[in-house]
Amino acid sequence: MRFWQLSLRSFKETYRDPLALGFLLAFPLMFMLLFGAAFGGDTAPSYTIGVIDEDQTTVSQSFVSEALASVPTIEITTFTETNTALEQLELGDLRAYIVLPEGFGEQVLLSWQDGEADIALNITYDESDLMASEQIIASINTATRAFARIEIPVTINANPINIETEITNIDYIAPGIIIFGLLIMIPTSARIMLRDKENRFLSRLLTTPTRPWEFISSYSLSLVAIAITQIIVFILLGWLFGMDIVGSILLAFLIFLLTAICSIGVGMVIASLTKSENQGESLSWLFSMPLAIVSGVWFSVEFMPSYIQTLAHAFPFSHAVDAARAVITRGVGLEAVSGDLVFLAGWAAGIFILGTILFGRTMRS
């Protein structure tokens, strides 16, 4: 009988909290809709590649303007010299660049006349994204064979850049997994604040001269200390599993730290908007898990529809994933990720200001 009474009590607590109940019912449905929107349909990724035409013939120009331009997965940017294209590639603005050597048009004409042609392309690409580099090379190979009207593969002299060690799956996956681990700070920070709200600690706080920003700062300081420990552990585990940090480990650490601060700020905003620990926990996971998916933690954002990409770039975590992978796998410096760092810092400052304002209203109410 006691068991039945306890079960009835738990059931009543569940259905009396509509937000928690809605979370239980809506969470699986939301994930189904999100995955369907992100990866359903016939959406194809788009990669920006550069082209340097050293042949400068009518055939080579037609190849660029017709064959390559018609490939749905690539966008063409033309360059006059390789140094400029290489600089753009190292900064992450290009995924690859192609050099059409002298004699390219002559060999294509020979192929059109059923002669034995030796068609070669020089492609330099960013190897940090394994899936992207393979798809770019395959797309260019297919387009070239169709243009030259040949069945055999074209000779592609591939030159990966910025990789001092052989790229592995863990090198690509590990930065995203670290960002996902830091996203867990959203429900963690919300739960800590809401627990104090439920046990009336905040009510007792109203009797003291403590200001909202002081309370927010005190919580943040302890959570940032936890986040620093978490980042160190994550980096060590990634290294033990074979992750090679090509770039500056301090720069990677800064990216992860700003990500953690953004997560803590989001959790505090959620805590200010909800009334109970159950509500805050549910809303935190409802917010953090979709963010992990659309931010490219597990899958490249470029494989998602444009409106999903726009949504992802409005939040800091997709910027954190891109910057972390650029530093860890490509070894880029501060100048290449400065835009992402500014976005992360601005988001962190903005979310803490918002959290302080909302928390002040909560204290007054």
Number of C-alpha atoms within 10 A of each C-alpha: 6 7 8 9 10 11 12 12 11 12 11 11 13 16 12 11 13 12 19 21 16 15 19 13 11 14 16 11 11 14 15 11 12 16 14 11 15 20 14 12 10 8 15 14 17 17 19 17 24 28 21 20 22 15 17 15 15 9 17 22 15 14 22 19 12 13 19 22 16 14 15 12 19 22 15 18 15 14 16 12 13 17 10 11 24 19 12 18 22 21 17 19 16 21 23 30 26 23 21 23 17 14 17 24 22 17 19 25 15 16 18 15 11 11 11 11 18 14 22 18 18 16 21 25 27 22 22 25 21 14 12 21 19 12 15 21 16 13 16 21 18 19 19 22 17 12 18 20 14 16 9 9 13 19 12 16 12 14 13 13 16 18 17 13 10 10 17 16 13 16 24 22 19 25 29 26 19 22 27 23 16 25 27 19 27 28 26 18 26 27 23 17 23 25 17 13 20 13 10 11 13 17 14 10 14 13 8 8 7 10 14 20 16 11 16 19 13 11 16 18 12 11 19 17 10 13 22 15 11 19 21 13 13 19 20 13 14 20 15 10 12 14 22 21 21 19 22 14 15 10 19 22 16 14 23 28 21 25 29 28 27 28 28 30 28 27 30 32 25 26 31 24 16 17 14 18 21 19 23 31 24 18 24 26 17 17 17 20 16 15 20 23 20 25 29 26 24 17 17 19 22 17 18 23 18 15 11 17 18 12 13 21 16 13 17 23 30 27 22 28 27 20 25 31 24 26 24 24 27 24 21 22 15 16 9 18 21 12 13 21 22 12 18 25 17 14 21 21 16 14 20 22 16 16 25 23 15 19 22 17 13 17 15 9 6
